[in-house]
Amino acid sequence: MQYCPEHNWPALDDDSLLNDLDNWLAPYLDEVRSLAQLQQLDCYTLLLNLLPWDLQQQLDSLLPKKWPMATGTSVKIDYDATGRALLSVRLQEALGMQQSPVLAQGKLVVTMELLSPAHRPLALTADLASFWQGPYEHVKKEMKGRYPRHLWPDDPANTQPTKFTKKKTLSSQ
């Protein structure tokens, strides 16, 4: 893995996987008789099984599948082919976060896709602290009128995150 080469990661590049198809894929193709069956193969698990248990645990620690938000929500992290980690979450649940999450022992900053209360993209940032200080003001102005029942605080980095509307958030404090 590019972020933590000190671990003994097996080669999982295209050439290595193609050269070793008989070992990691062929045993699972015996019952496959159609394209639909082939598409149902869980390739992620097949590839994960190429790692010894201790490396599987290390991988999960370095690059988790989910990120725990302060609101109690666990948000899926998507990893793309470029090596980017993307976390899509409603802006109100990211309130109180001083900076973007960091993975792989501090070597990978998570890109955050901040969403509206209707789960529509509002902003994409890998520098949450900078977003709160600048672009957030524009987003807040635009969204405050569109979503008046939701929290759009003046100091988002130091505001308690929420999954709820202002009314429910204020009544539970």
N, CA and C atoms as an extended XYZ file, in Angstrom:
519
Properties=species:S:1:pos:R:3:atomname:S:1:resname:S:1:resid:I:1 pbc="F F F"
N         0.855       -1.174        0.000 N   MET     1
C         0.000        0.000        0.000 CA  MET     1
C         0.905        1.243        0.000 C   MET     1
N         0.565        2.202       -0.816 N   GLN     2
C         1.421        3.378       -1.000 CA  GLN     2
C         1.599        4.203        0.262 C   GLN     2
N         0.620        4.182        1.188 N   TYR     3
C         0.708        5.032        2.372 CA  TYR     3
C         1.515        4.410        3.503 C   TYR     3
N         1.605        3.099        3.526 N   CYS     4
C         2.321        2.421        4.605 CA  CYS     4
C         3.141        1.265        4.032 C   CYS     4
N         4.179        1.575        3.262 N   PRO     5
C         4.962        0.517        2.618 CA  PRO     5
C         5.770       -0.334        3.600 C   PRO     5
N         5.866        0.099        4.850 N   GLU     6
C         6.640       -0.653        5.832 CA  GLU     6
C         5.994       -1.994        6.185 C   GLU     6
N         4.701       -2.142        5.867 N   HIS     7
C         4.014       -3.420        6.085 CA  HIS     7
C         4.270       -4.314        4.870 C   HIS     7
N         4.189       -5.579        5.066 N   ASN     8
C         4.480       -6.537        4.000 CA  ASN     8
C         3.230       -6.810        3.158 C   ASN     8
N         2.794       -5.807        2.404 N   TRP     9
C         1.583       -5.934        1.593 CA  TRP     9
C         1.877       -6.769        0.341 C   TRP     9
N         0.996       -7.713        0.005 N   PRO    10
C         1.204       -8.459       -1.243 CA  PRO    10
C         0.920       -7.553       -2.444 C   PRO    10
N         1.490       -7.894       -3.573 N   ALA    11
C         1.252       -7.126       -4.798 CA  ALA    11
C        -0.166       -7.403       -5.279 C   ALA    11
N        -0.984       -6.355       -5.401 N   LEU    12
C        -2.361       -6.493       -5.860 CA  LEU    12
C        -2.625       -5.632       -7.088 C   LEU    12
N        -1.560       -5.347       -7.828 N   ASP    13
C        -1.731       -4.576       -9.056 CA  ASP    13
C        -2.331       -5.492      -10.129 C   ASP    13
N        -2.786       -4.919      -11.223 N   ASP    14
C        -3.459       -5.686      -12.281 CA  ASP    14
C        -2.615       -6.853      -12.776 C   ASP    14
N        -1.350       -6.607      -13.070 N   ASP    15
C        -0.488       -7.665      -13.599 CA  ASP    15
C        -0.344       -8.819      -12.609 C   ASP    15
N        -0.125       -8.501      -11.349 N   SER    16
C         0.032       -9.549      -10.328 CA  SER    16
C        -1.244      -10.362      -10.176 C   SER    16
N        -2.373       -9.689      -10.157 N   LEU    17
C        -3.645      -10.404      -10.014 CA  LEU    17
C        -3.945      -11.263      -11.242 C   LEU    17
N        -3.669      -10.741      -12.432 N   LEU    18
C        -3.888      -11.531      -13.661 CA  LEU    18
C        -2.977      -12.756      -13.712 C   LEU    18
N        -1.750      -12.610      -13.252 N   ASN    19
C        -0.809      -13.739      -13.253 CA  ASN    19
C        -1.175      -14.805      -12.228 C   ASN    19
N        -1.969      -14.443      -11.235 N   ASP    20
C        -2.314      -15.370      -10.162 CA  ASP    20
C        -3.808      -15.714      -10.134 C   ASP    20
N        -4.505      -15.551      -11.249 N   LEU    21
C        -5.952      -15.819      -11.320 CA  LEU    21
C        -6.315      -17.234      -10.874 C   LEU    21
N        -5.473      -18.200      -11.215 N   ASP    22
C        -5.775      -19.596      -10.872 CA  ASP    22
C        -5.889      -19.806       -9.367 C   ASP    22
N        -5.170      -19.032       -8.603 N   ASN    23
C        -5.189      -19.216       -7.151 CA  ASN    23
C        -6.278      -18.424       -6.443 C   ASN    23
N        -6.491      -17.167       -6.831 N   TRP    24
C        -7.415      -16.342       -6.049 CA  TRP    24
C        -8.825      -16.266       -6.631 C   TRP    24
N        -8.994      -16.507       -7.941 N   LEU    25
C       -10.325      -16.380       -8.549 CA  LEU    25
C       -10.896      -17.692       -9.065 C   LEU    25
N       -10.078      -18.497       -9.717 N   ALA    26
C       -10.565      -19.728      -10.356 CA  ALA    26
C       -11.390      -20.635       -9.436 C   ALA    26
N       -10.992      -20.834       -8.162 N   PRO    27
C       -11.787      -21.717       -7.296 CA  PRO    27
C       -13.243      -21.261       -7.105 C   PRO    27
N       -13.504      -19.994       -7.337 N   TYR    28
C       -14.854      -19.458       -7.115 CA  TYR    28
C       -15.684      -19.418       -8.399 C   TYR    28
N       -15.090      -19.855       -9.491 N   LEU    29
C       -15.782      -19.795      -10.780 CA  LEU    29
C       -16.443      -21.108      -11.171 C   LEU    29
N       -16.278      -22.162      -10.373 N   ASP    30
C       -16.829      -23.476      -10.713 CA  ASP    30
C       -18.332      -23.455      -10.969 C   ASP    30
N       -19.065      -22.717      -10.155 N   GLU    31
C       -20.528      -22.685      -10.265 CA  GLU    31
C       -21.050      -21.529      -11.106 C   GLU    31
N       -20.164      -20.686      -11.596 N   VAL    32
C       -20.572      -19.514      -12.375 CA  VAL    32
C       -20.889      -19.942      -13.802 C   VAL    32
N       -22.135      -19.670      -14.213 N   ARG    33
C       -22.583      -20.064      -15.547 CA  ARG    33
C       -23.126      -18.882      -16.358 C   ARG    33
N       -23.151      -17.696      -15.740 N   SER    34
C       -23.706      -16.542      -16.452 CA  SER    34
C       -22.986      -15.273      -16.005 C   SER    34
N       -23.161      -14.242      -16.792 N   LEU    35
C       -22.582      -12.948      -16.446 CA  LEU    35
C       -23.171      -12.435      -15.134 C   LEU    35
N       -24.457      -12.658      -14.922 N   ALA    36
C       -25.110      -12.209      -13.683 CA  ALA    36
C       -24.469      -12.876      -12.469 C   ALA    36
N       -24.169      -14.162      -12.570 N   GLN    37
C       -23.514      -14.863      -11.454 CA  GLN    37
C       -22.100      -14.329      -11.237 C   GLN    37
N       -21.412      -14.038      -12.318 N   LEU    38
C       -20.065      -13.493      -12.219 CA  LEU    38
C       -20.088      -12.132      -11.524 C   LEU    38
N       -21.073      -11.316      -11.861 N   GLN    39
C       -21.190       -9.983      -11.252 CA  GLN    39
C       -21.521      -10.058       -9.769 C   GLN    39
N       -22.066      -11.166       -9.334 N   GLN    40
C       -22.422      -11.311       -7.919 CA  GLN    40
C       -21.248      -11.766       -7.047 C   GLN    40
N       -20.133      -12.129       -7.678 N   LEU    41
C       -18.963      -12.501       -6.889 CA  LEU    41
C       -18.502      -11.312       -6.052 C   LEU    41
N       -18.175      -11.560       -4.819 N   ASP    42
C       -17.701      -10.519       -3.907 CA  ASP    42
C       -16.187      -10.399       -4.048 C   ASP    42
N       -15.750       -9.668       -5.064 N   CYS    43
C       -14.313       -9.551       -5.352 CA  CYS    43
C       -13.553       -8.866       -4.223 C   CYS    43
N       -14.201       -7.951       -3.536 N   TYR    44
C       -13.533       -7.287       -2.412 CA  TYR    44
C       -13.097       -8.326       -1.377 C   TYR    44
N       -14.002       -9.225       -1.016 N   THR    45
C       -13.680      -10.252       -0.024 CA  THR    45
C       -12.639      -11.227       -0.564 C   THR    45
N       -12.752      -11.577       -1.841 N   LEU    46
C       -11.755      -12.471       -2.435 CA  LEU    46
C       -10.357      -11.854       -2.357 C   LEU    46
N       -10.253      -10.573       -2.649 N   LEU    47
C        -8.960       -9.896       -2.570 CA  LEU    47
C        -8.504       -9.718       -1.126 C   LEU    47
N        -9.441       -9.407       -0.256 N   LEU    48
C        -9.115       -9.260        1.163 CA  LEU    48
C        -8.558      -10.569        1.721 C   LEU    48
N        -9.101      -11.687        1.238 N   ASN    49
C        -8.641      -12.994        1.710 CA  ASN    49
C        -7.220      -13.320        1.266 C   ASN    49
N        -6.661      -12.544        0.362 N   LEU    50
C        -5.264      -12.727       -0.021 CA  LEU    50
C        -4.321      -12.227        1.071 C   LEU    50
N        -4.862      -11.413        1.973 N   LEU    51
C        -4.056      -10.877        3.077 CA  LEU    51
C        -4.148      -11.795        4.287 C   LEU    51
N        -3.038      -12.008        4.979 N   PRO    52
C        -3.120      -12.737        6.251 CA  PRO    52
C        -3.957      -11.923        7.252 C   PRO    52
N        -4.480      -12.587        8.264 N   TRP    53
C        -5.388      -11.955        9.231 CA  TRP    53
C        -4.796      -10.693        9.841 C   TRP    53
N        -3.523      -10.728       10.224 N   ASP    54
C        -2.929       -9.551       10.859 CA  ASP    54
C        -2.883       -8.356        9.895 C   ASP    54
N        -2.644       -8.607        8.609 N   LEU    55
C        -2.654       -7.508        7.637 CA  LEU    55
C        -4.076       -7.013        7.367 C   LEU    55
N        -5.052       -7.912        7.437 N   GLN    56
C        -6.452       -7.477        7.295 CA  GLN    56
C        -6.805       -6.518        8.420 C   GLN    56
N        -6.388       -6.832        9.623 N   GLN    57
C        -6.653       -5.966       10.773 CA  GLN    57
C        -5.924       -4.634       10.624 C   GLN    57
N        -4.694       -4.696       10.143 N   GLN    58
C        -3.899       -3.487        9.940 CA  GLN    58
C        -4.553       -2.601        8.876 C   GLN    58
N        -5.014       -3.217        7.789 N   LEU    59
C        -5.682       -2.481        6.713 CA  LEU    59
C        -6.932       -1.776        7.236 C   LEU    59
N        -7.719       -2.485        8.029 N   ASP    60
C        -8.939       -1.897        8.580 CA  ASP    60
C        -8.621       -0.744        9.528 C   ASP    60
N        -7.507       -0.838       10.214 N   SER    61
C        -7.094        0.245       11.112 CA  SER    61
C        -6.579        1.456       10.322 C   SER    61
N        -5.812        1.210        9.282 N   LEU    62
C        -5.227        2.289        8.480 CA  LEU    62
C        -6.253        2.963        7.571 C   LEU    62
N        -7.122        2.153        6.953 N   LEU    63
C        -8.112        2.653        5.996 CA  LEU    63
C        -9.474        2.055        6.326 C   LEU    63
N       -10.132        2.580        7.346 N   PRO    64
C       -11.424        2.012        7.766 CA  PRO    64
C       -12.509        2.202        6.707 C   PRO    64
N       -13.534        1.360        6.781 N   LYS    65
C       -14.656        1.450        5.841 CA  LYS    65
C       -15.627        2.564        6.241 C   LYS    65
N       -15.640        2.897        7.533 N   LYS    66
C       -16.581        3.909        8.034 CA  LYS    66
C       -15.868        4.851        8.986 C   LYS    66
N       -16.427        6.068        9.083 N   TRP    67
C       -15.895        7.068       10.008 CA  TRP    67
C       -16.977        7.399       11.038 C   TRP    67
N       -16.659        7.298       12.329 N   PRO    68
C       -17.658        7.618       13.356 CA  PRO    68
C       -17.797        9.135       13.533 C   PRO    68
N       -18.990        9.644       13.318 N   MET    69
C       -19.257       11.066       13.526 CA  MET    69
C       -19.653       11.281       14.994 C   MET    69
N       -19.501       12.498       15.474 N   ALA    70
C       -19.829       12.826       16.866 CA  ALA    70
C       -21.325       12.667       17.147 C   ALA    70
N       -22.149       12.640       16.099 N   THR    71
C       -23.593       12.484       16.268 CA  THR    71
C       -23.998       11.026       16.488 C   THR    71
N       -23.039       10.116       16.373 N   GLY    72
C       -23.333        8.696       16.528 CA  GLY    72
C       -23.496        7.975       15.193 C   GLY    72
N       -23.535        8.709       14.120 N   THR    73
C       -23.650        8.120       12.791 CA  THR    73
C       -22.290        7.583       12.350 C   THR    73
N       -22.293        6.428       11.701 N   SER    74
C       -21.084        5.909       11.062 CA  SER    74
C       -21.239        6.137        9.572 C   SER    74
N       -20.338        6.913        8.985 N   VAL    75
C       -20.454        7.299        7.587 CA  VAL    75
C       -19.446        6.513        6.748 C   VAL    75
N       -19.924        5.949        5.665 N   LYS    76
C       -19.090        5.160        4.763 CA  LYS    76
C       -18.004        6.040        4.134 C   LYS    76
N       -16.816        5.493        4.040 N   ILE    77
C       -15.708        6.158        3.352 CA  ILE    77
C       -15.511        5.449        2.019 C   ILE    77
N       -15.555        6.205        0.937 N   ASP    78
C       -15.316        5.653       -0.395 CA  ASP    78
C       -13.884        5.944       -0.799 C   ASP    78
N       -13.202        4.920       -1.261 N   TYR    79
C       -11.832        5.070       -1.749 CA  TYR    79
C       -11.866        4.920       -3.264 C   TYR    79
N       -11.255        5.856       -3.979 N   ASP    80
C       -11.266        5.745       -5.440 CA  ASP    80
C        -9.896        5.317       -5.964 C   ASP    80
N        -9.824        5.087       -7.260 N   ALA    81
C        -8.609        4.574       -7.890 CA  ALA    81
C        -7.428        5.541       -7.785 C   ALA    81
N        -7.703        6.813       -7.558 N   THR    82
C        -6.613        7.790       -7.440 CA  THR    82
C        -6.003        7.803       -6.041 C   THR    82
N        -6.620        7.070       -5.115 N   GLY    83
C        -6.125        7.046       -3.746 CA  GLY    83
C        -6.839        8.011       -2.825 C   GLY    83
N        -7.868        8.679       -3.344 N   ARG    84
C        -8.612        9.633       -2.521 CA  ARG    84
C        -9.622        8.893       -1.634 C   ARG    84
N        -9.767        9.364       -0.426 N   ALA    85
C       -10.791        8.869        0.497 CA  ALA    85
C       -11.866        9.944        0.567 C   ALA    85
N       -13.112        9.560        0.315 N   LEU    86
C       -14.223       10.517        0.274 CA  LEU    86
C       -15.269       10.148        1.310 C   LEU    86
N       -15.627       11.141        2.112 N   LEU    87
C       -16.638       10.991        3.158 CA  LEU    87
C       -17.768       11.966        2.844 C   LEU    87
N       -18.956       11.440        2.537 N   SER    88
C       -20.111       12.288        2.236 CA  SER    88
C       -21.014       12.338        3.461 C   SER    88
N       -21.204       13.552        3.992 N   VAL    89
C       -21.971       13.704        5.231 CA  VAL    89
C       -22.703       15.047        5.220 C   VAL    89
N       -23.879       15.075        5.878 N   ARG    90
C       -24.593       16.353        5.984 CA  ARG    90
C       -23.751       17.351        6.781 C   ARG    90
N       -23.737       18.570        6.313 N   LEU    91
C       -22.917       19.622        6.914 CA  LEU    91
C       -23.174       19.734        8.416 C   LEU    91
N       -24.407       19.631        8.856 N   GLN    92
C       -24.734       19.783       10.278 CA  GLN    92
C       -24.070       18.701       11.137 C   GLN    92
N       -23.799       17.535       10.552 N   GLU    93
C       -23.130       16.477       11.313 CA  GLU    93
C       -21.625       16.699       11.394 C   GLU    93
N       -21.096       17.575       10.528 N   ALA    94
C       -19.664       17.885       10.554 CA  ALA    94
C       -19.359       19.090       11.439 C   ALA    94
N       -20.399       19.756       11.934 N   LEU    95
C       -20.174       20.897       12.827 CA  LEU    95
C       -19.319       20.436       14.008 C   LEU    95
N       -18.477       21.313       14.480 N   GLY    96
C       -17.626       20.986       15.618 CA  GLY    96
C       -16.327       20.305       15.230 C   GLY    96
N       -16.212       19.838       14.004 N   MET    97
C       -14.953       19.232       13.557 CA  MET    97
C       -13.984       20.366       13.216 C   MET    97
N       -12.854       20.354       13.827 N   GLN    98
C       -11.859       21.399       13.607 CA  GLN    98
C       -11.136       21.218       12.281 C   GLN    98
N       -10.963       19.954       11.871 N   GLN    99
C       -10.262       19.681       10.624 CA  GLN    99
C       -10.767       18.384       10.009 C   GLN    99
N       -10.400       18.161        8.768 N   SER   100
C       -10.783       16.941        8.056 CA  SER   100
C       -10.132       15.730        8.718 C   SER   100
N       -10.817       14.582        8.713 N   PRO   101
C       -10.210       13.372        9.268 CA  PRO   101
C        -8.943       12.989        8.496 C   PRO   101
N        -8.062       12.295        9.184 N   VAL   102
C        -6.800       11.853        8.583 CA  VAL   102
C        -6.673       10.344        8.814 C   VAL   102
N        -6.256        9.627        7.767 N   LEU   103
C        -6.116        8.174        7.819 CA  LEU   103
C        -4.673        7.783        7.523 C   LEU   103
N        -4.415        6.487        7.526 N   ALA   104
C        -3.115        5.917        7.160 CA  ALA   104
C        -1.973        6.580        7.930 C   ALA   104
N        -2.131        6.605        9.237 N   GLN   105
C        -1.121        7.180       10.134 CA  GLN   105
C        -0.767        8.614        9.758 C   GLN   105
N        -1.791        9.393        9.392 N   GLY   106
C        -1.604       10.804        9.084 CA  GLY   106
C        -1.171       11.106        7.666 C   GLY   106
N        -1.130       10.090        6.807 N   LYS   107
C        -0.637       10.291        5.442 CA  LYS   107
C        -1.730       10.545        4.415 C   LYS   107
N        -2.986       10.356        4.790 N   LEU   108
C        -4.097       10.535        3.853 CA  LEU   108
C        -5.185       11.399        4.493 C   LEU   108
N        -5.355       12.594        3.957 N   VAL   109
C        -6.419       13.487        4.435 CA  VAL   109
C        -7.701       13.120        3.701 C   VAL   109
N        -8.773       12.949        4.454 N   VAL   110
C       -10.064       12.592        3.873 CA  VAL   110
C       -10.692       13.819        3.219 C   VAL   110
N       -11.163       13.647        1.996 N   THR   111
C       -11.915       14.703        1.320 CA  THR   111
C       -13.362       14.581        1.792 C   THR   111
N       -13.919       15.689        2.244 N   MET   112
C       -15.290       15.674        2.751 CA  MET   112
C       -16.230       16.314        1.750 C   MET   112
N       -17.280       15.588        1.426 N   GLU   113
C       -18.355       16.130        0.604 CA  GLU   113
C       -19.457       16.507        1.592 C   GLU   113
N       -19.607       17.805        1.806 N   LEU   114
C       -20.603       18.293        2.762 CA  LEU   114
C       -21.928       18.438        2.033 C   LEU   114
N       -22.961       17.856        2.629 N   LEU   115
C       -24.270       17.774        1.991 CA  LEU   115
C       -25.295       18.670        2.677 C   LEU   115
N       -26.309       19.037        1.922 N   SER   116
C       -27.435       19.793        2.475 CA  SER   116
C       -28.296       18.851        3.304 C   SER   116
N       -29.285       19.377        4.034 N   PRO   117
C       -30.204       18.501        4.757 CA  PRO   117
C       -30.943       17.523        3.834 C   PRO   117
N       -31.036       17.852        2.535 N   ALA   118
C       -31.684       16.971        1.563 CA  ALA   118
C       -30.665       16.039        0.890 C   ALA   118
N       -29.461       15.991        1.426 N   HIS   119
C       -28.381       15.134        0.934 CA  HIS   119
C       -27.874       15.536       -0.455 C   HIS   119
N       -27.953       16.813       -0.774 N   ARG   120
C       -27.399       17.321       -2.034 CA  ARG   120
C       -26.034       17.941       -1.752 C   ARG   120
N       -25.066       17.764       -2.654 N   PRO   121
C       -23.719       18.300       -2.420 CA  PRO   121
C       -23.709       19.820       -2.292 C   PRO   121
N       -23.023       20.310       -1.269 N   LEU   122
C       -22.847       21.749       -1.054 CA  LEU   122
C       -21.400       22.170       -1.267 C   LEU   122
N       -20.468       21.331       -0.813 N   ALA   123
C       -19.047       21.681       -0.899 CA  ALA   123
C       -18.216       20.414       -0.847 C   ALA   123
N       -17.042       20.500       -1.439 N   LEU   124
C       -16.071       19.412       -1.430 CA  LEU   124
C       -14.763       19.995       -0.909 C   LEU   124
N       -14.249       19.442        0.186 N   THR   125
C       -13.035       20.014        0.775 CA  THR   125
C       -12.184       18.949        1.461 C   THR   125
N       -10.889       19.118        1.353 N   ALA   126
C        -9.947       18.291        2.096 CA  ALA   126
C        -9.319       19.136        3.209 C   ALA   126
N        -9.796       20.365        3.351 N   ASP   127
C        -9.304       21.275        4.383 CA  ASP   127
C       -10.510       21.904        5.083 C   ASP   127
N       -11.079       21.163        6.011 N   LEU   128
C       -12.302       21.596        6.685 CA  LEU   128
C       -12.097       22.890        7.465 C   LEU   128
N       -10.954       23.035        8.093 N   ALA   129
C       -10.681       24.262        8.865 CA  ALA   129
C       -10.750       25.485        7.960 C   ALA   129
N       -10.175       25.395        6.791 N   SER   130
C       -10.198       26.495        5.826 CA  SER   130
C       -11.616       26.732        5.298 C   SER   130
N       -12.362       25.652        5.082 N   PHE   131
C       -13.739       25.786        4.617 CA  PHE   131
C       -14.585       26.563        5.625 C   PHE   131
N       -14.448       26.228        6.912 N   TRP   132
C       -15.232       26.926        7.954 CA  TRP   132
C       -14.920       28.414        7.966 C   TRP   132
N       -13.678       28.777        7.703 N   GLN   133
C       -13.257       30.176        7.778 CA  GLN   133
C       -13.611       30.984        6.540 C   GLN   133
N       -13.875       30.334        5.414 N   GLY   134
C       -14.113       31.073        4.174 CA  GLY   134
C       -15.405       30.705        3.465 C   GLY   134
N       -15.364       29.681        2.621 N   PRO   135
C       -16.515       29.328        1.779 CA  PRO   135
C       -17.803       29.026        2.548 C   PRO   135
N       -17.679       28.613        3.806 N   TYR   136
C       -18.877       28.301        4.590 CA  TYR   136
C       -19.842       29.481        4.646 C   TYR   136
N       -19.326       30.691        4.750 N   GLU   137
C       -20.192       31.881        4.831 CA  GLU   137
C       -21.126       31.974        3.624 C   GLU   137
N       -20.602       31.723        2.450 N   HIS   138
C       -21.417       31.750        1.228 CA  HIS   138
C       -22.465       30.635        1.261 C   HIS   138
N       -22.039       29.444        1.654 N   VAL   139
C       -22.965       28.303        1.750 CA  VAL   139
C       -24.065       28.612        2.762 C   VAL   139
N       -23.661       29.160        3.910 N   LYS   140
C       -24.616       29.484        4.973 CA  LYS   140
C       -25.663       30.480        4.473 C   LYS   140
N       -25.217       31.537        3.798 N   LYS   141
C       -26.161       32.538        3.276 CA  LYS   141
C       -27.184       31.917        2.335 C   LYS   141
N       -26.687       31.086        1.435 N   GLU   142
C       -27.556       30.471        0.436 CA  GLU   142
C       -28.506       29.444        1.055 C   GLU   142
N       -28.022       28.668        1.989 N   MET   143
C       -28.803       27.550        2.535 CA  MET   143
C       -29.725       27.957        3.683 C   MET   143
N       -29.392       29.030        4.387 N   LYS   144
C       -30.201       29.466        5.523 CA  LYS   144
C       -31.640       29.767        5.094 C   LYS   144
N       -31.798       30.378        3.923 N   GLY   145
C       -33.134       30.672        3.418 CA  GLY   145
C       -33.841       29.435        2.896 C   GLY   145
N       -33.072       28.524        2.330 N   ARG   146
C       -33.643       27.306        1.755 CA  ARG   146
C       -34.000       26.280        2.824 C   ARG   146
N       -33.205       26.224        3.886 N   TYR   147
C       -33.420       25.266        4.981 CA  TYR   147
C       -33.441       26.015        6.314 C   TYR   147
N       -34.459       26.840        6.551 N   PRO   148
C       -34.484       27.673        7.759 CA  PRO   148
C       -34.627       26.869        9.062 C   PRO   148
N       -35.150       25.657        8.968 N   ARG   149
C       -35.345       24.858       10.182 CA  ARG   149
C       -34.057       24.169       10.638 C   ARG   149
N       -33.003       24.274        9.830 N   HIS   150
C       -31.746       23.616       10.168 CA  HIS   150
C       -30.717       24.616       10.678 C   HIS   150
N       -29.755       24.099       11.421 N   LEU   151
C       -28.737       24.904       12.068 CA  LEU   151
C       -27.676       25.362       11.067 C   LEU   151
N       -27.444       26.681       11.023 N   TRP   152
C       -26.396       27.296       10.205 CA  TRP   152
C       -25.643       28.278       11.100 C   TRP   152
N       -24.813       27.789       12.007 N   PRO   153
C       -24.189       28.633       13.040 CA  PRO   153
C       -23.129       29.586       12.485 C   PRO   153
N       -22.856       30.636       13.257 N   ASP   154
C       -21.818       31.606       12.891 CA  ASP   154
C       -20.407       31.047       13.143 C   ASP   154
N       -20.285       30.128       14.106 N   ASP   155
C       -18.989       29.535       14.434 CA  ASP   155
C       -19.088       28.007       14.288 C   ASP   155
N       -19.089       27.505       13.044 N   PRO   156
C       -19.341       26.084       12.814 CA  PRO   156
C       -18.289       25.152       13.419 C   PRO   156
N       -17.047       25.580       13.509 N   ALA   157
C       -15.983       24.726       14.045 CA  ALA   157
C       -16.143       24.486       15.536 C   ALA   157
N       -16.906       25.342       16.205 N   ASN   158
C       -17.090       25.214       17.651 CA  ASN   158
C       -18.552       25.045       18.034 C   ASN   158
N       -19.337       24.456       17.148 N   THR   159
C       -20.758       24.225       17.391 CA  THR   159
C       -21.008       22.728       17.497 C   THR   159
N       -21.856       22.359       18.419 N   GLN   160
C       -22.214       20.946       18.605 CA  GLN   160
C       -22.881       20.406       17.336 C   GLN   160
N       -22.401       19.272       16.777 N   PRO   161
C       -23.021       18.709       15.578 CA  PRO   161
C       -24.410       18.140       15.884 C   PRO   161
N       -25.221       18.001       14.848 N   THR   162
C       -26.568       17.485       15.042 CA  THR   162
C       -27.063       16.747       13.804 C   THR   162
N       -27.992       15.835       14.033 N   LYS   163
C       -28.676       15.142       12.937 CA  LYS   163
C       -30.081       15.712       12.759 C   LYS   163
N       -30.442       16.659       13.609 N   PHE   164
C       -31.828       17.105       13.682 CA  PHE   164
C       -32.010       18.564       13.256 C   PHE   164
N       -33.265       18.996       13.240 N   THR   165
C       -33.581       20.392       12.962 CA  THR   165
C       -33.243       21.237       14.189 C   THR   165
N       -33.263       22.556       14.026 N   LYS   166
C       -32.972       23.456       15.152 CA  LYS   166
C       -33.905       23.186       16.330 C   LYS   166
N       -35.188       23.041       16.026 N   LYS   167
C       -36.192       22.860       17.091 CA  LYS   167
C       -35.869       21.628       17.934 C   LYS   167
N       -35.599       20.517       17.287 N   LYS   168
C       -35.322       19.271       18.010 CA  LYS   168
C       -33.960       19.363       18.708 C   LYS   168
N       -32.984       19.980       18.062 N   THR   169
C       -31.645       20.125       18.653 CA  THR   169
C       -31.713       20.980       19.912 C   THR   169
N       -32.390       22.127       19.844 N   LEU   170
C       -32.465       23.029       20.985 CA  LEU   170
C       -33.292       22.448       22.125 C   LEU   170
N       -34.317       21.642       21.812 N   SER   171
C       -35.158       21.078       22.871 CA  SER   171
C       -34.455       19.919       23.588 C   SER   171
N       -33.440       19.293       22.941 N   SER   172
C       -32.751       18.184       23.579 CA  SER   172
C       -31.540       18.637       24.395 C   SER   172
N       -31.206       19.932       24.359 N   GLN   173
C       -30.039       20.408       25.117 CA  GLN   173
C       -30.421       20.801       26.523 C   GLN   173
